Amino acid sequence: MMKGTRLEQIATCQRYGAKFDPPADDMKAGVALNVRERLQPLNGLRHPPEGDTSGWYIWAGEGDPSEDPEFFQPLHIKHLHVWCPELVRLLALPPGWRFLIADNHEDVWEDPTLLNP
């Protein structure tokens, strides 16, 4: 991960009062293919990590993600800076957090329901 990105992640966590909990670059996130199309808004939520997954699920567009089992594709964290560089600063938010970002708009909040199995 780029040096400046780590500082941006720390600053983001501090701004929202969240614990700094970055996933390892070789962990995977579930990412919808529409993220690469630069659709907005960008949505993300983080469940507790399991195995080699970071707990992150990321998609673009209004509303909830699709129920289609193929909607999310595994992608290593280290590749997200290519797919969607504007969200990398948010990836150190811990499990139980969500975000929604669009042009000139950012919502970040804690969602404890994400911690329940």
Biopython code that builds the backbone (N, CA, C, O; Angstrom):
import numpy as np
from Bio.PDB.StructureBuilder import StructureBuilder

atoms = [
    (1, "MET", "N", (0.842, -1.182, 0.000)),
    (1, "MET", "CA", (0.000, 0.000, 0.000)),
    (1, "MET", "C", (0.882, 1.239, 0.000)),
    (1, "MET", "O", (1.941, 1.246, 0.627)),
    (2, "MET", "N", (0.464, 2.263, -0.683)),
    (2, "MET", "CA", (1.255, 3.473, -0.767)),
    (2, "MET", "C", (1.293, 4.187, 0.580)),
    (2, "MET", "O", (0.317, 4.172, 1.330)),
    (3, "LYS", "N", (2.431, 4.812, 0.877)),
    (3, "LYS", "CA", (2.660, 5.467, 2.158)),
    (3, "LYS", "C", (1.595, 6.523, 2.472)),
    (3, "LYS", "O", (1.056, 6.545, 3.579)),
    (4, "GLY", "N", (1.292, 7.389, 1.517)),
    (4, "GLY", "CA", (0.294, 8.426, 1.729)),
    (4, "GLY", "C", (-1.076, 7.861, 2.044)),
    (4, "GLY", "O", (-1.839, 8.454, 2.807)),
    (5, "THR", "N", (-1.387, 6.718, 1.459)),
    (5, "THR", "CA", (-2.683, 6.098, 1.685)),
    (5, "THR", "C", (-2.850, 5.694, 3.145)),
    (5, "THR", "O", (-3.925, 5.878, 3.715)),
    (6, "ARG", "N", (-1.800, 5.143, 3.761)),
    (6, "ARG", "CA", (-1.871, 4.733, 5.165)),
    (6, "ARG", "C", (-2.184, 5.940, 6.047)),
    (6, "ARG", "O", (-2.999, 5.837, 6.964)),
    (7, "LEU", "N", (-1.547, 7.081, 5.783)),
    (7, "LEU", "CA", (-1.815, 8.291, 6.557)),
    (7, "LEU", "C", (-3.253, 8.764, 6.357)),
    (7, "LEU", "O", (-3.893, 9.228, 7.300)),
    (8, "GLU", "N", (-3.758, 8.646, 5.134)),
    (8, "GLU", "CA", (-5.155, 9.018, 4.868)),
    (8, "GLU", "C", (-6.115, 8.089, 5.612)),
    (8, "GLU", "O", (-7.154, 8.530, 6.104)),
    (9, "GLN", "N", (-5.769, 6.816, 5.693)),
    (9, "GLN", "CA", (-6.613, 5.860, 6.424)),
    (9, "GLN", "C", (-6.636, 6.192, 7.913)),
    (9, "GLN", "O", (-7.696, 6.164, 8.538)),
    (10, "ILE", "N", (-5.492, 6.502, 8.476)),
    (10, "ILE", "CA", (-5.424, 6.877, 9.893)),
    (10, "ILE", "C", (-6.272, 8.119, 10.135)),
    (10, "ILE", "O", (-7.047, 8.168, 11.090)),
    (11, "ALA", "N", (-6.128, 9.127, 9.269)),
    (11, "ALA", "CA", (-6.893, 10.367, 9.412)),
    (11, "ALA", "C", (-8.392, 10.114, 9.304)),
    (11, "ALA", "O", (-9.174, 10.710, 10.045)),
    (12, "THR", "N", (-8.801, 9.237, 8.389)),
    (12, "THR", "CA", (-10.219, 8.915, 8.229)),
    (12, "THR", "C", (-10.767, 8.271, 9.496)),
    (12, "THR", "O", (-11.842, 8.644, 9.968)),
    (13, "CYS", "N", (-10.040, 7.313, 10.046)),
    (13, "CYS", "CA", (-10.490, 6.649, 11.269)),
    (13, "CYS", "C", (-10.568, 7.651, 12.429)),
    (13, "CYS", "O", (-11.513, 7.615, 13.217)),
    (14, "GLN", "N", (-9.598, 8.523, 12.529)),
    (14, "GLN", "CA", (-9.621, 9.535, 13.589)),
    (14, "GLN", "C", (-10.815, 10.465, 13.425)),
    (14, "GLN", "O", (-11.477, 10.802, 14.407)),
    (15, "ARG", "N", (-11.097, 10.884, 12.193)),
    (15, "ARG", "CA", (-12.208, 11.808, 11.931)),
    (15, "ARG", "C", (-13.542, 11.226, 12.400)),
    (15, "ARG", "O", (-14.401, 11.958, 12.892)),
    (16, "TYR", "N", (-13.717, 9.905, 12.249)),
    (16, "TYR", "CA", (-14.986, 9.282, 12.619)),
    (16, "TYR", "C", (-14.951, 8.596, 13.987)),
    (16, "TYR", "O", (-15.939, 7.992, 14.403)),
    (17, "GLY", "N", (-13.838, 8.687, 14.672)),
    (17, "GLY", "CA", (-13.733, 8.070, 15.994)),
    (17, "GLY", "C", (-13.734, 6.551, 15.937)),
    (17, "GLY", "O", (-14.208, 5.890, 16.861)),
    (18, "ALA", "N", (-13.207, 6.003, 14.860)),
    (18, "ALA", "CA", (-13.183, 4.549, 14.665)),
    (18, "ALA", "C", (-11.781, 4.014, 14.938)),
    (18, "ALA", "O", (-10.785, 4.711, 14.745)),
    (19, "LYS", "N", (-11.727, 2.781, 15.385)),
    (19, "LYS", "CA", (-10.455, 2.096, 15.570)),
    (19, "LYS", "C", (-9.787, 1.891, 14.206)),
    (19, "LYS", "O", (-10.458, 1.547, 13.233)),
    (20, "PHE", "N", (-8.486, 2.098, 14.135)),
    (20, "PHE", "CA", (-7.721, 1.872, 12.915)),
    (20, "PHE", "C", (-7.500, 0.367, 12.767)),
    (20, "PHE", "O", (-6.809, -0.238, 13.586)),
    (21, "ASP", "N", (-8.082, -0.246, 11.727)),
    (21, "ASP", "CA", (-8.027, -1.696, 11.550)),
    (21, "ASP", "C", (-7.884, -2.034, 10.065)),
    (21, "ASP", "O", (-8.815, -2.560, 9.457)),
    (22, "PRO", "N", (-6.722, -1.733, 9.480)),
    (22, "PRO", "CA", (-6.558, -1.975, 8.047)),
    (22, "PRO", "C", (-6.437, -3.457, 7.718)),
    (22, "PRO", "O", (-5.759, -4.194, 8.434)),
    (23, "PRO", "N", (-7.077, -3.898, 6.657)),
    (23, "PRO", "CA", (-6.902, -5.286, 6.224)),
    (23, "PRO", "C", (-5.549, -5.430, 5.528)),
    (23, "PRO", "O", (-5.034, -4.471, 4.953)),
    (24, "ALA", "N", (-4.984, -6.620, 5.584)),
    (24, "ALA", "CA", (-3.731, -6.889, 4.875)),
    (24, "ALA", "C", (-3.981, -6.832, 3.369)),
    (24, "ALA", "O", (-5.067, -7.167, 2.898)),
    (25, "ASP", "N", (-2.973, -6.409, 2.628)),
    (25, "ASP", "CA", (-3.099, -6.277, 1.175)),
    (25, "ASP", "C", (-3.459, -7.587, 0.479)),
    (25, "ASP", "O", (-4.079, -7.575, -0.584)),
    (26, "ASP", "N", (-3.067, -8.731, 1.081)),
    (26, "ASP", "CA", (-3.346, -10.013, 0.431)),
    (26, "ASP", "C", (-4.697, -10.607, 0.841)),
    (26, "ASP", "O", (-5.060, -11.695, 0.392)),
    (27, "MET", "N", (-5.447, -9.888, 1.699)),
    (27, "MET", "CA", (-6.802, -10.339, 2.037)),
    (27, "MET", "C", (-7.730, -9.957, 0.886)),
    (27, "MET", "O", (-7.379, -9.134, 0.041)),
    (28, "LYS", "N", (-8.905, -10.557, 0.863)),
    (28, "LYS", "CA", (-9.864, -10.314, -0.222)),
    (28, "LYS", "C", (-11.071, -9.518, 0.282)),
    (28, "LYS", "O", (-11.450, -9.590, 1.451)),
    (29, "ALA", "N", (-11.649, -8.769, -0.634)),
    (29, "ALA", "CA", (-12.916, -8.082, -0.413)),
    (29, "ALA", "C", (-13.894, -8.629, -1.435)),
    (29, "ALA", "O", (-13.488, -9.094, -2.500)),
    (30, "GLY", "N", (-15.170, -8.577, -1.123)),
    (30, "GLY", "CA", (-16.205, -8.890, -2.098)),
    (30, "GLY", "C", (-16.554, -7.595, -2.815)),
    (30, "GLY", "O", (-17.071, -6.663, -2.199)),
    (31, "VAL", "N", (-16.276, -7.534, -4.107)),
    (31, "VAL", "CA", (-16.465, -6.294, -4.855)),
    (31, "VAL", "C", (-17.368, -6.558, -6.060)),
    (31, "VAL", "O", (-17.135, -7.481, -6.839)),
    (32, "ALA", "N", (-18.395, -5.732, -6.192)),
    (32, "ALA", "CA", (-19.280, -5.842, -7.357)),
    (32, "ALA", "C", (-18.563, -5.285, -8.580)),
    (32, "ALA", "O", (-17.834, -4.298, -8.483)),
    (33, "LEU", "N", (-18.770, -5.911, -9.712)),
    (33, "LEU", "CA", (-18.122, -5.465, -10.945)),
    (33, "LEU", "C", (-18.510, -4.033, -11.315)),
    (33, "LEU", "O", (-17.754, -3.347, -12.002)),
    (34, "ASN", "N", (-19.683, -3.578, -10.865)),
    (34, "ASN", "CA", (-20.114, -2.224, -11.211)),
    (34, "ASN", "C", (-19.249, -1.146, -10.551)),
    (34, "ASN", "O", (-19.327, 0.020, -10.939)),
    (35, "VAL", "N", (-18.436, -1.507, -9.573)),
    (35, "VAL", "CA", (-17.523, -0.543, -8.949)),
    (35, "VAL", "C", (-16.523, -0.042, -9.978)),
    (35, "VAL", "O", (-16.161, 1.135, -9.980)),
    (36, "ARG", "N", (-16.089, -0.917, -10.832)),
    (36, "ARG", "CA", (-15.096, -0.542, -11.844)),
    (36, "ARG", "C", (-15.669, 0.420, -12.881)),
    (36, "ARG", "O", (-14.916, 1.122, -13.556)),
    (37, "GLU", "N", (-16.982, 0.458, -13.011)),
    (37, "GLU", "CA", (-17.646, 1.345, -13.968)),
    (37, "GLU", "C", (-17.780, 2.767, -13.454)),
    (37, "GLU", "O", (-18.283, 3.642, -14.159)),
    (38, "ARG", "N", (-17.330, 3.000, -12.227)),
    (38, "ARG", "CA", (-17.360, 4.328, -11.594)),
    (38, "ARG", "C", (-18.780, 4.854, -11.394)),
    (38, "ARG", "O", (-19.011, 6.063, -11.422)),
    (39, "LEU", "N", (-19.725, 3.942, -11.193)),
    (39, "LEU", "CA", (-21.088, 4.348, -10.864)),
    (39, "LEU", "C", (-21.097, 4.933, -9.461)),
    (39, "LEU", "O", (-20.206, 4.655, -8.658)),
    (40, "GLN", "N", (-22.103, 5.740, -9.171)),
    (40, "GLN", "CA", (-22.217, 6.316, -7.833)),
    (40, "GLN", "C", (-23.616, 6.117, -7.312)),
    (40, "GLN", "O", (-24.549, 5.962, -8.101)),
    (41, "PRO", "N", (-23.791, 6.117, -6.016)),
    (41, "PRO", "CA", (-22.767, 6.238, -4.986)),
    (41, "PRO", "C", (-22.001, 4.926, -4.819)),
    (41, "PRO", "O", (-22.427, 3.876, -5.301)),
    (42, "LEU", "N", (-20.866, 5.008, -4.129)),
    (42, "LEU", "CA", (-20.102, 3.827, -3.744)),
    (42, "LEU", "C", (-20.511, 3.456, -2.340)),
    (42, "LEU", "O", (-20.568, 4.310, -1.454)),
    (43, "ASN", "N", (-20.797, 2.186, -2.134)),
    (43, "ASN", "CA", (-21.246, 1.675, -0.843)),
    (43, "ASN", "C", (-20.267, 0.627, -0.348)),
    (43, "ASN", "O", (-19.719, -0.147, -1.133)),
    (44, "GLY", "N", (-20.054, 0.609, 0.949)),
    (44, "GLY", "CA", (-19.217, -0.434, 1.524)),
    (44, "GLY", "C", (-19.671, -0.761, 2.925)),
    (44, "GLY", "O", (-20.145, 0.108, 3.657)),
    (45, "LEU", "N", (-19.524, -2.013, 3.294)),
    (45, "LEU", "CA", (-19.796, -2.433, 4.663)),
    (45, "LEU", "C", (-18.787, -3.510, 5.025)),
    (45, "LEU", "O", (-18.320, -4.271, 4.176)),
    (46, "ARG", "N", (-18.461, -3.551, 6.329)),
    (46, "ARG", "CA", (-17.440, -4.510, 6.753)),
    (46, "ARG", "C", (-17.965, -5.407, 7.861)),
    (46, "ARG", "O", (-18.309, -4.951, 8.952)),
    (47, "HIS", "N", (-18.016, -6.700, 7.548)),
    (47, "HIS", "CA", (-18.303, -7.750, 8.519)),
    (47, "HIS", "C", (-16.975, -8.165, 9.169)),
    (47, "HIS", "O", (-15.914, -7.763, 8.691)),
    (48, "PRO", "N", (-17.012, -8.945, 10.228)),
    (48, "PRO", "CA", (-15.749, -9.457, 10.788)),
    (48, "PRO", "C", (-15.001, -10.304, 9.751)),
    (48, "PRO", "O", (-15.624, -11.051, 8.996)),
    (49, "PRO", "N", (-13.677, -10.190, 9.714)),
    (49, "PRO", "CA", (-12.887, -10.996, 8.775)),
    (49, "PRO", "C", (-13.054, -12.484, 9.053)),
    (49, "PRO", "O", (-13.288, -12.905, 10.186)),
    (50, "GLU", "N", (-12.926, -13.269, 7.985)),
    (50, "GLU", "CA", (-13.002, -14.725, 8.101)),
    (50, "GLU", "C", (-12.007, -15.335, 7.124)),
    (50, "GLU", "O", (-12.064, -15.057, 5.927)),
    (51, "GLY", "N", (-11.109, -16.153, 7.618)),
    (51, "GLY", "CA", (-10.112, -16.771, 6.739)),
    (51, "GLY", "C", (-9.282, -15.716, 6.039)),
    (51, "GLY", "O", (-8.658, -14.876, 6.687)),
    (52, "ASP", "N", (-9.273, -15.759, 4.699)),
    (52, "ASP", "CA", (-8.486, -14.789, 3.934)),
    (52, "ASP", "C", (-9.334, -13.619, 3.420)),
    (52, "ASP", "O", (-8.912, -12.882, 2.528)),
    (53, "THR", "N", (-10.536, -13.458, 3.994)),
    (53, "THR", "CA", (-11.391, -12.343, 3.593)),
    (53, "THR", "C", (-11.342, -11.229, 4.638)),
    (53, "THR", "O", (-11.257, -11.487, 5.839)),
    (54, "SER", "N", (-11.397, -9.998, 4.161)),
    (54, "SER", "CA", (-11.292, -8.816, 5.031)),
    (54, "SER", "C", (-12.604, -8.462, 5.709)),
    (54, "SER", "O", (-12.621, -7.712, 6.686)),
    (55, "GLY", "N", (-13.704, -8.998, 5.194)),
    (55, "GLY", "CA", (-15.024, -8.622, 5.686)),
    (55, "GLY", "C", (-15.678, -7.523, 4.865)),
    (55, "GLY", "O", (-16.868, -7.252, 5.029)),
    (56, "TRP", "N", (-14.907, -6.881, 3.974)),
    (56, "TRP", "CA", (-15.446, -5.788, 3.165)),
    (56, "TRP", "C", (-16.286, -6.310, 1.997)),
    (56, "TRP", "O", (-15.916, -7.262, 1.309)),
    (57, "TYR", "N", (-17.440, -5.645, 1.800)),
    (57, "TYR", "CA", (-18.286, -5.834, 0.625)),
    (57, "TYR", "C", (-18.541, -4.456, 0.053)),
    (57, "TYR", "O", (-18.994, -3.557, 0.762)),
    (58, "ILE", "N", (-18.252, -4.288, -1.226)),
    (58, "ILE", "CA", (-18.290, -2.970, -1.848)),
    (58, "ILE", "C", (-19.079, -3.058, -3.147)),
    (58, "ILE", "O", (-18.872, -3.970, -3.948)),
    (59, "TRP", "N", (-19.987, -2.102, -3.353)),
    (59, "TRP", "CA", (-20.781, -2.059, -4.578)),
    (59, "TRP", "C", (-21.100, -0.615, -4.925)),
    (59, "TRP", "O", (-20.932, 0.284, -4.101)),
    (60, "ALA", "N", (-21.559, -0.400, -6.145)),
    (60, "ALA", "CA", (-21.920, 0.935, -6.619)),
    (60, "ALA", "C", (-23.405, 0.970, -6.930)),
    (60, "ALA", "O", (-24.014, -0.041, -7.280)),
    (61, "GLY", "N", (-23.967, 2.153, -6.793)),
    (61, "GLY", "CA", (-25.371, 2.347, -7.138)),
    (61, "GLY", "C", (-26.248, 2.550, -5.916)),
    (61, "GLY", "O", (-25.825, 2.377, -4.773)),
    (62, "GLU", "N", (-27.477, 2.922, -6.199)),
    (62, "GLU", "CA", (-28.466, 3.178, -5.148)),
    (62, "GLU", "C", (-28.958, 1.879, -4.532)),
    (62, "GLU", "O", (-29.062, 0.860, -5.215)),
    (63, "GLY", "N", (-29.257, 1.916, -3.256)),
    (63, "GLY", "CA", (-29.904, 0.789, -2.604)),
    (63, "GLY", "C", (-28.976, -0.328, -2.171)),
    (63, "GLY", "O", (-27.751, -0.205, -2.175)),
    (64, "ASP", "N", (-29.618, -1.421, -1.798)),
    (64, "ASP", "CA", (-28.903, -2.589, -1.305)),
    (64, "ASP", "C", (-28.276, -3.363, -2.460)),
    (64, "ASP", "O", (-28.699, -3.232, -3.609)),
    (65, "PRO", "N", (-27.266, -4.167, -2.146)),
    (65, "PRO", "CA", (-26.652, -4.974, -3.211)),
    (65, "PRO", "C", (-27.602, -6.067, -3.696)),
    (65, "PRO", "O", (-28.571, -6.415, -3.022)),
    (66, "SER", "N", (-27.309, -6.582, -4.849)),
    (66, "SER", "CA", (-28.095, -7.660, -5.443)),
    (66, "SER", "C", (-27.982, -8.923, -4.580)),
    (66, "SER", "O", (-26.972, -9.142, -3.912)),
    (67, "GLU", "N", (-29.013, -9.730, -4.607)),
    (67, "GLU", "CA", (-29.018, -11.023, -3.916)),
    (67, "GLU", "C", (-28.349, -12.112, -4.766)),
    (67, "GLU", "O", (-28.141, -13.228, -4.290)),
    (68, "ASP", "N", (-28.019, -11.795, -5.999)),
    (68, "ASP", "CA", (-27.376, -12.753, -6.903)),
    (68, "ASP", "C", (-26.055, -13.221, -6.292)),
    (68, "ASP", "O", (-25.216, -12.392, -5.940)),
    (69, "PRO", "N", (-25.856, -14.531, -6.159)),
    (69, "PRO", "CA", (-24.624, -15.035, -5.548)),
    (69, "PRO", "C", (-23.364, -14.674, -6.338)),
    (69, "PRO", "O", (-22.260, -14.771, -5.802)),
    (70, "GLU", "N", (-23.506, -14.265, -7.584)),
    (70, "GLU", "CA", (-22.363, -13.865, -8.407)),
    (70, "GLU", "C", (-22.117, -12.351, -8.378)),
    (70, "GLU", "O", (-21.192, -11.864, -9.028)),
    (71, "PHE", "N", (-22.943, -11.604, -7.624)),
    (71, "PHE", "CA", (-22.843, -10.140, -7.611)),
    (71, "PHE", "C", (-21.481, -9.675, -7.097)),
    (71, "PHE", "O", (-20.865, -8.791, -7.692)),
    (72, "PHE", "N", (-21.008, -10.263, -5.998)),
    (72, "PHE", "CA", (-19.707, -9.909, -5.438)),
    (72, "PHE", "C", (-18.645, -10.879, -5.935)),
    (72, "PHE", "O", (-18.830, -12.096, -5.908)),
    (73, "GLN", "N", (-17.544, -10.322, -6.384)),
    (73, "GLN", "CA", (-16.411, -11.118, -6.835)),
    (73, "GLN", "C", (-15.246, -10.893, -5.881)),
    (73, "GLN", "O", (-15.065, -9.770, -5.409)),
    (74, "PRO", "N", (-14.451, -11.913, -5.579)),
    (74, "PRO", "CA", (-13.308, -11.725, -4.684)),
    (74, "PRO", "C", (-12.216, -10.901, -5.370)),
    (74, "PRO", "O", (-11.867, -11.149, -6.524)),
    (75, "LEU", "N", (-11.691, -9.928, -4.646)),
    (75, "LEU", "CA", (-10.620, -9.084, -5.163)),
    (75, "LEU", "C", (-9.668, -8.783, -4.014)),
    (75, "LEU", "O", (-10.095, -8.385, -2.931)),
    (76, "HIS", "N", (-8.375, -8.974, -4.258)),
    (76, "HIS", "CA", (-7.395, -8.659, -3.221)),
    (76, "HIS", "C", (-7.424, -7.155, -2.924)),
    (76, "HIS", "O", (-7.570, -6.328, -3.824)),
    (77, "ILE", "N", (-7.281, -6.833, -1.653)),
    (77, "ILE", "CA", (-7.269, -5.438, -1.212)),
    (77, "ILE", "C", (-6.254, -4.623, -2.010)),
    (77, "ILE", "O", (-6.518, -3.473, -2.362)),
    (78, "LYS", "N", (-5.098, -5.214, -2.295)),
    (78, "LYS", "CA", (-4.037, -4.473, -2.995)),
    (78, "LYS", "C", (-4.452, -4.016, -4.386)),
    (78, "LYS", "O", (-3.804, -3.136, -4.952)),
    (79, "HIS", "N", (-5.510, -4.585, -4.953)),
    (79, "HIS", "CA", (-5.954, -4.177, -6.291)),
    (79, "HIS", "C", (-7.044, -3.104, -6.253)),
    (79, "HIS", "O", (-7.394, -2.546, -7.292)),
    (80, "LEU", "N", (-7.575, -2.814, -5.082)),
    (80, "LEU", "CA", (-8.661, -1.830, -5.010)),
    (80, "LEU", "C", (-8.208, -0.427, -5.389)),
    (80, "LEU", "O", (-9.020, 0.365, -5.866)),
    (81, "HIS", "N", (-6.939, -0.099, -5.191)),
    (81, "HIS", "CA", (-6.483, 1.247, -5.568)),
    (81, "HIS", "C", (-6.572, 1.470, -7.076)),
    (81, "HIS", "O", (-6.635, 2.611, -7.534)),
    (82, "VAL", "N", (-6.577, 0.382, -7.848)),
    (82, "VAL", "CA", (-6.743, 0.490, -9.306)),
    (82, "VAL", "C", (-8.231, 0.572, -9.650)),
    (82, "VAL", "O", (-8.639, 1.375, -10.490)),
    (83, "TRP", "N", (-9.021, -0.251, -9.007)),
    (83, "TRP", "CA", (-10.457, -0.303, -9.283)),
    (83, "TRP", "C", (-11.165, 0.968, -8.848)),
    (83, "TRP", "O", (-12.018, 1.495, -9.563)),
    (84, "CYS", "N", (-10.800, 1.456, -7.664)),
    (84, "CYS", "CA", (-11.546, 2.567, -7.087)),
    (84, "CYS", "C", (-10.686, 3.288, -6.052)),
    (84, "CYS", "O", (-10.884, 3.098, -4.852)),
    (85, "PRO", "N", (-9.747, 4.101, -6.488)),
    (85, "PRO", "CA", (-8.795, 4.721, -5.563)),
    (85, "PRO", "C", (-9.436, 5.604, -4.497)),
    (85, "PRO", "O", (-8.876, 5.751, -3.411)),
    (86, "GLU", "N", (-10.594, 6.193, -4.779)),
    (86, "GLU", "CA", (-11.215, 7.101, -3.814)),
    (86, "GLU", "C", (-11.730, 6.410, -2.560)),
    (86, "GLU", "O", (-11.982, 7.077, -1.556)),
    (87, "LEU", "N", (-11.890, 5.103, -2.589)),
    (87, "LEU", "CA", (-12.399, 4.433, -1.387)),
    (87, "LEU", "C", (-11.308, 3.796, -0.533)),
    (87, "LEU", "O", (-11.588, 3.368, 0.586)),
    (88, "VAL", "N", (-10.084, 3.722, -1.022)),
    (88, "VAL", "CA", (-9.011, 3.049, -0.287)),
    (88, "VAL", "C", (-8.800, 3.670, 1.090)),
    (88, "VAL", "O", (-8.486, 2.959, 2.044)),
    (89, "ARG", "N", (-8.968, 4.983, 1.207)),
    (89, "ARG", "CA", (-8.774, 5.640, 2.506)),
    (89, "ARG", "C", (-9.788, 5.179, 3.559)),
    (89, "ARG", "O", (-9.577, 5.390, 4.753)),
    (90, "LEU", "N", (-10.884, 4.552, 3.124)),
    (90, "LEU", "CA", (-11.920, 4.094, 4.042)),
    (90, "LEU", "C", (-11.729, 2.648, 4.500)),
    (90, "LEU", "O", (-12.429, 2.193, 5.405)),
    (91, "LEU", "N", (-10.805, 1.930, 3.897)),
    (91, "LEU", "CA", (-10.690, 0.497, 4.142)),
    (91, "LEU", "C", (-10.114, 0.127, 5.504)),
    (91, "LEU", "O", (-10.154, -1.046, 5.875)),
    (92, "ALA", "N", (-9.583, 1.078, 6.258)),
    (92, "ALA", "CA", (-9.070, 0.775, 7.597)),
    (92, "ALA", "C", (-10.158, 0.915, 8.658)),
    (92, "ALA", "O", (-9.894, 0.693, 9.840)),
    (93, "LEU", "N", (-11.377, 1.279, 8.256)),
    (93, "LEU", "CA", (-12.482, 1.273, 9.214)),
    (93, "LEU", "C", (-12.682, -0.162, 9.696)),
    (93, "LEU", "O", (-12.573, -1.097, 8.903)),
    (94, "PRO", "N", (-12.969, -0.347, 10.965)),
    (94, "PRO", "CA", (-13.069, -1.705, 11.499)),
    (94, "PRO", "C", (-14.385, -2.396, 11.124)),
    (94, "PRO", "O", (-15.307, -1.760, 10.614)),
    (95, "PRO", "N", (-14.457, -3.701, 11.382)),
    (95, "PRO", "CA", (-15.724, -4.401, 11.200)),
    (95, "PRO", "C", (-16.828, -3.690, 11.985)),
    (95, "PRO", "O", (-16.610, -3.184, 13.086)),
    (96, "GLY", "N", (-18.015, -3.670, 11.383)),
    (96, "GLY", "CA", (-19.146, -2.993, 12.011)),
    (96, "GLY", "C", (-19.320, -1.567, 11.510)),
    (96, "GLY", "O", (-20.088, -0.801, 12.093)),
    (97, "TRP", "N", (-18.628, -1.200, 10.448)),
    (97, "TRP", "CA", (-18.740, 0.144, 9.880)),
    (97, "TRP", "C", (-19.179, 0.065, 8.424)),
    (97, "TRP", "O", (-18.975, -0.940, 7.742)),
    (98, "ARG", "N", (-19.796, 1.169, 7.967)),
    (98, "ARG", "CA", (-20.292, 1.286, 6.597)),
    (98, "ARG", "C", (-19.905, 2.646, 6.033)),
    (98, "ARG", "O", (-19.565, 3.566, 6.777)),
    (99, "PHE", "N", (-19.960, 2.762, 4.718)),
    (99, "PHE", "CA", (-19.787, 4.070, 4.091)),
    (99, "PHE", "C", (-20.638, 4.162, 2.837)),
    (99, "PHE", "O", (-21.018, 3.155, 2.238)),
    (100, "LEU", "N", (-20.923, 5.397, 2.460)),
    (100, "LEU", "CA", (-21.585, 5.734, 1.210)),
    (100, "LEU", "C", (-20.924, 7.029, 0.750)),
    (100, "LEU", "O", (-20.980, 8.041, 1.448)),
    (101, "ILE", "N", (-20.296, 6.994, -0.429)),
    (101, "ILE", "CA", (-19.645, 8.193, -0.937)),
    (101, "ILE", "C", (-20.092, 8.458, -2.366)),
    (101, "ILE", "O", (-20.344, 7.541, -3.147)),
    (102, "ALA", "N", (-20.181, 9.745, -2.680)),
    (102, "ALA", "CA", (-20.500, 10.217, -4.027)),
    (102, "ALA", "C", (-19.811, 11.570, -4.176)),
    (102, "ALA", "O", (-19.153, 12.041, -3.249)),
    (103, "ASP", "N", (-19.962, 12.186, -5.327)),
    (103, "ASP", "CA", (-19.359, 13.501, -5.528)),
    (103, "ASP", "C", (-19.773, 14.452, -4.408)),
    (103, "ASP", "O", (-20.962, 14.669, -4.175)),
    (104, "ASN", "N", (-18.795, 15.009, -3.726)),
    (104, "ASN", "CA", (-19.023, 15.998, -2.661)),
    (104, "ASN", "C", (-19.939, 15.507, -1.548)),
    (104, "ASN", "O", (-20.589, 16.320, -0.890)),
    (105, "HIS", "N", (-20.007, 14.219, -1.326)),
    (105, "HIS", "CA", (-20.860, 13.668, -0.263)),
    (105, "HIS", "C", (-20.176, 12.445, 0.330)),
    (105, "HIS", "O", (-19.647, 11.600, -0.393)),
    (106, "GLU", "N", (-20.195, 12.365, 1.658)),
    (106, "GLU", "CA", (-19.611, 11.205, 2.328)),
    (106, "GLU", "C", (-20.376, 10.942, 3.618)),
    (106, "GLU", "O", (-20.494, 11.818, 4.474)),
    (107, "ASP", "N", (-20.891, 9.735, 3.745)),
    (107, "ASP", "CA", (-21.502, 9.265, 4.986)),
    (107, "ASP", "C", (-20.699, 8.066, 5.459)),
    (107, "ASP", "O", (-20.446, 7.135, 4.695)),
    (108, "VAL", "N", (-20.303, 8.095, 6.709)),
    (108, "VAL", "CA", (-19.593, 6.982, 7.330)),
    (108, "VAL", "C", (-20.247, 6.781, 8.685)),
    (108, "VAL", "O", (-20.396, 7.733, 9.451)),
    (109, "TRP", "N", (-20.642, 5.538, 8.990)),
    (109, "TRP", "CA", (-21.315, 5.298, 10.257)),
    (109, "TRP", "C", (-21.057, 3.886, 10.757)),
    (109, "TRP", "O", (-20.721, 2.971, 10.005)),
    (110, "GLU", "N", (-21.232, 3.761, 12.062)),
    (110, "GLU", "CA", (-21.093, 2.461, 12.708)),
    (110, "GLU", "C", (-22.426, 1.736, 12.623)),
    (110, "GLU", "O", (-23.481, 2.326, 12.854)),
    (111, "ASP", "N", (-22.370, 0.455, 12.291)),
    (111, "ASP", "CA", (-23.566, -0.377, 12.172)),
    (111, "ASP", "C", (-23.303, -1.691, 12.907)),
    (111, "ASP", "O", (-22.834, -2.654, 12.299)),
    (112, "PRO", "N", (-23.604, -1.743, 14.221)),
    (112, "PRO", "CA", (-23.297, -2.935, 15.016)),
    (112, "PRO", "C", (-23.980, -4.204, 14.518)),
    (112, "PRO", "O", (-23.540, -5.300, 14.868)),
    (113, "THR", "N", (-25.039, -4.100, 13.714)),
    (113, "THR", "CA", (-25.712, -5.296, 13.218)),
    (113, "THR", "C", (-24.782, -6.100, 12.305)),
    (113, "THR", "O", (-24.996, -7.298, 12.116)),
    (114, "LEU", "N", (-23.767, -5.468, 11.744)),
    (114, "LEU", "CA", (-22.829, -6.169, 10.878)),
    (114, "LEU", "C", (-21.944, -7.141, 11.669)),
    (114, "LEU", "O", (-21.307, -8.019, 11.087)),
    (115, "LEU", "N", (-21.908, -6.983, 12.971)),
    (115, "LEU", "CA", (-21.054, -7.845, 13.811)),
    (115, "LEU", "C", (-21.759, -9.125, 14.240)),
    (115, "LEU", "O", (-21.129, -10.041, 14.768)),
    (116, "ASN", "N", (-23.081, -9.185, 14.011)),
    (116, "ASN", "CA", (-23.850, -10.369, 14.391)),
    (116, "ASN", "C", (-23.728, -11.442, 13.316)),
    (116, "ASN", "O", (-23.794, -11.142, 12.124)),
    (117, "PRO", "N", (-23.549, -12.702, 13.742)),
    (117, "PRO", "CA", (-23.434, -13.779, 12.746)),
    (117, "PRO", "C", (-24.735, -14.030, 12.008)),
    (117, "PRO", "O", (-24.795, -14.904, 11.142)),
]
sb = StructureBuilder()
sb.init_structure("model")
sb.init_model(0)
sb.init_chain("A")
sb.init_seg("    ")
for serial, (resi, resn, name, xyz) in enumerate(atoms, 1):
    if name == "N":
        sb.init_residue(resn, " ", resi, " ")
    sb.init_atom(name, np.array(xyz, "f"), 0.0, 1.0, " ", f" {name:<3s}", serial, name[0])
structure = sb.get_structure()
